[in-house]
Amino acid sequence: MKTDFKKTIPTYKAPRGRFELVDVPDLQFLMIDGHGDPNTDGPFGDAIEALFPLAYWLKFFSKKELDRDYTVMPLEGLWWADDMETFTSARDKSLWDWTAMIMTPDWITAEHVETARDAVAAKSDPAALPLVRLETLSEGSAVQTLHVGPFDAEAPVLHALHHDFVPSQGLTMTGKHHEIYLSDMRRTAPEKLRTILRQPVAAT
């Protein structure tokens, strides 16, 4: 029996056209940190090329050796900058810091990841492979919504989230902007991209 965590973890669903307060469980991820415009050739592409081979190796290892099968989860990203207005106005992506990541079941251990790293290195050896780490992310309370459309059309949604909804609820932003890419950005037309936009929050 294969587990699809997008269906079993409620926070991998979000409403379109409105903001929703959720409680995000602690989850484990394969992660790589970087800086700069994700649309240019370089670190962000290198991160993806390292994360997915590892994620798929671990999935097949889990199915064969641990008798626990699951669907590889979508790419996700944490995004931040010294000035968060770079996300809602100027959209100067060269100033952005990021963490690219893929959620991984909690029964996958650091030892499993090291075995996977060695196996992937022997086959293709992606440049960013040594940078991948396994880490648990604790977000807790958050606001999220489903955005459908190009990534650059997110700015008005994020502005409303940051400046209208969050303060109107007596909340303050606490963590990093989080995006979950439900669509394959390589194969999906920009106007059809489905992305969960999430912002961790706390009571003021």
N, C-alpha and C positions, 0 to 999 in steps of 0.2 A: 504494500500500500504506500503510495507516494503522498507526502505532505506538501501542500502548497501554502506557504506561510502568508501569501497575499490574501488568502481566503480565511485563514485561521486567526490572524492578528488583526483586530478591528481597525487599528490606525493606519493600515495600508489601503483604506478606503477614505474618501473625503467628498463632501458635497460640492457641486459646482455652483458658483454664483453667490455663495454665502460663506461666512467663517464659522467654524465649529471649534468649541473647546474640547480637548481630549486629554486623556492621561496615557502617555506613551510608556510602555513597559521597558525595562532595561533590555537591550539587545546587543548581541555580539556581531562585530563586523571585521572583515578584512579592510584595512585602511592604508591610504598613501596620502601624505601631505604635499602641498605645492603652492605656487604663487603665479599669478598672471592670467592673461586672457586664455580661456579654455578653447577658443576657436582657432588659435594659431597652432601650428605644428610645434610640438615640444612636450613639456612635462605632463600636461593633462592627458594627451594621447598616449604617452608612455605609461601613465598610471593605468589606463583602461586595458592596454595590452598586457599588463602584468596581472591585474586583478581577475579578469575573466578566465584565463587558463588555470589559475589557482583554484578559483571557485568551482570550475567544472571538474578538476581533478579530485577535489574534496568530495564533491557530490557522488562521483562514481566510486570512490574509495568507501564512502559511507554506505552506499548501496551494497557493495560486494563484501566488505570486511565487517561492517557493523550491522548489516541487515536493516538499515534505516535509510529509506530513499526519500528524496525531497526535490522540489523544483528550485533551480538556481534563481536567486532573487535578482531584481533589477538593480541597475546602477543607481547610487544615491550620492548626494554631495552636500557637504557643509560649506557655507560661504560666509566670509566676513571681511571687514576692512576697517581701517582706523576711522573712516567717516562712512557710516552706513548710507548716507545720501548717494553714494556712488552706485547703489543698487536701484534707487528710486527716481533719480533725476539725470545726472550726467551719464550714468551707465559706463563709467570708465573701467573697463574690465582689466586693464593693465595693473590696477591697484588692488585687485581682489586676491585674497588668500583662500585656499580651499583644501578640503579633504575629500578625495574620491573614495567610495567605499561600497561594499556589497555585504548585506546581512548574511550571517552564517550561523547555523544552529548551535545551541549551547553545548551539544555533546561533541562538537569538534574542538580539539585541544590545540595548544601551542605546539605540542609534539607532532600532531597530525599536520599542522601547517608547515613545519620544517621539513617533514617528509615530502609534502607536496611541492615545496619550494625546490628541493633537490631534483625531483622528478621533472618539473617544468623546465628547470635550468638545463637538464640533460637533453631535453627535446628542442627547445626554442630559445631559452635564455633571454627573456625580455629585459630591456635596459633597467627598468624600475623594479625588477623583482626583489633585489635586496632591501628595498625601502618598505615593502609590505609588512604590516604588523597586524596582530590580532588584538582587538580591544573592545571592551564593553562600553557602550554609550548610554548614559543616564540622562534623559531629557525631562521626564516627568510631565508636568502640565504644559500644554502647548495649544496654539491656535493653528488650524490648518484649513485649506481649501483646495479644490481641484481647479487647476488652470488648464484650459484647452486652447492651444495656439502657440505661436512662436515664443521662444524664450525672451526675446526683447520686448514682447507685449506684456511681460509680467510687471513692469514698473508701476502702472496705475494701481494694480491689485496690491502690490507691496506697500505703496504709499497709503492706500486706504487701511491696510492692516496695521502699519506702524503708527499712523497719525490719527486715525479715527477709531477703529474697533478696539485696539488694545487699551488706549486711555479711557475710552467710554465704559469699559468693563472694570475699571479700577485696577488695571494690570500694568506691569512694566516688562519690557523684553529682557530676558536673562541669558539666553544661549545664542548659538549661531544659527543663522538662516539655514534651513534644511530643505533640500529638494529631492523628490523621489521620482525617477524617470520611468513611468509606467510604459512608455512607448520606446521602441527601438529607434533612436534618433538617426540612425544610418539608413533606415528603410521607410520612415514615416514622413509624410509631407508636413512642413512646419505648421500649417494651420490645423493639423490633426493631432499634434503632440499633446499627450496627457501627462501633466506633471502635478504632483502634490506639493504645495508650498506650505511649509511648517515653520512656526516661530515659537520656541519655548518662552514661557512667561511665568511670572509670579505676581502675587498680590502686592500692591504698593503699600 
